[in-house]
Amino acid sequence: MEGILEGAWPVVGHQWAVDLLYPLVQRDGGGPRHAYLILGPPQIGKSTLAQAFGMALLCTDSGPRPCGRCRSCQLMTKRGHPDFLLIQPTDKEGAVDRTNGLLRGEAASSIVRDAILRPVEGRYKFVLIQDAHRANDTFANKLLKTLEEAPAHVVLCLTAHDRSEMLPTIVSRCQILELRPLSTERIAHALDIRGATDRQEAQLLARLSNGRLGWALAQLQGKESQQQRQDDLQSLWQLARSSRVERLAFSQSLSGKRENERLFGLLALWTGWWRDVLLAQAGCLDSCVNIDHQAEIRRDVGHFAPADVQNFLRTLIRIEGYLHHTVNTTLALDALLLQLPRPVASR
């Protein structure tokens, strides 16, 4: 890691955010604010940064924090610190569900109860609320009251995808840290030292990640995910050459997955593929992300009209946005699949 904290915080990139938080946790620092909101797309490093901040804040060493050696740091490493409270979305049965679950009123009640108590080990209690954009109304209202009347010893840290998905009254009471995508080179280097098979695999995952190291690491550790990508690309190539009936049948198979990240992952893959085709049609093949399928990209360059590709990308981005809100999922996906570009020769 670059800058003043090289090797101290387990955060790759986002140095501006680390530099902002670092002075607040040191012995001679001014102390933290009562609430922070870390924004960014899924798996970009929000929770990693938040937990590093919490570890540094709870560290009891007299030197640079976190030290990684004191009792507090050891407890944080083992996820057993009594002054660290992690709140995650759950399903109806109460099991953690980061994909479809909600932050419910019971979880907010636990924050209220815990905030009243004094810290057990040090000066602060640190509460990390993951995916705060998944809060139901009860949770949001109770959290707002806590933010307005937070005890001096409590530091709340929220993560969310975008501020537009949060109540403005909650956003206004937090210091905002909006994480930006990392460079391809930084992610490829991180993958190299974390077990990538070779430089080629690291480069491919870095390009596909869209600047999200967490996503790239998940792909590196799960070979089945890489096979799923290959299957999804094969399916896309087949769909582009399929009849209307076949496209509508595929749309029907997707319509039940609206609340599943699998659907949005598939749409992101489609966006990346057609963007690559458009880039190659503009003579920018080197900028494509699917570098392991350059032969197929060249094939589609000649098979599809650039105007059709452009129009479909616009439709894809628009319908993906609709699917995050209240729309008829089946109709939206039907419209999307019917506008999938067709090879010029097959018209």
VENZIMO-V435052 format. One record per helix or strand of 2 or more residues. SS is the DSSP state (H for helix, E for strand). FROM is the first residue (numbers start at 0). TO is the last residue. If there is no record, write none. Layout:
ss & from & to
SS & FROM & TO
SS & FROM & TO
//
This chain:
ss & from & to
H & 2 & 4
H & 14 & 24
E & 34 & 38
H & 45 & 57
H & 70 & 76
E & 83 & 86
E & 101 & 102
H & 104 & 115
E & 124 & 128
H & 131 & 133
H & 136 & 147
E & 153 & 159
H & 162 & 164
H & 167 & 170
E & 174 & 177
H & 183 & 191
H & 198 & 207
H & 212 & 220
H & 222 & 238
H & 243 & 256
H & 260 & 280
H & 284 & 286
H & 290 & 302
H & 305 & 322
H & 328 & 337
H & 343 & 345
//
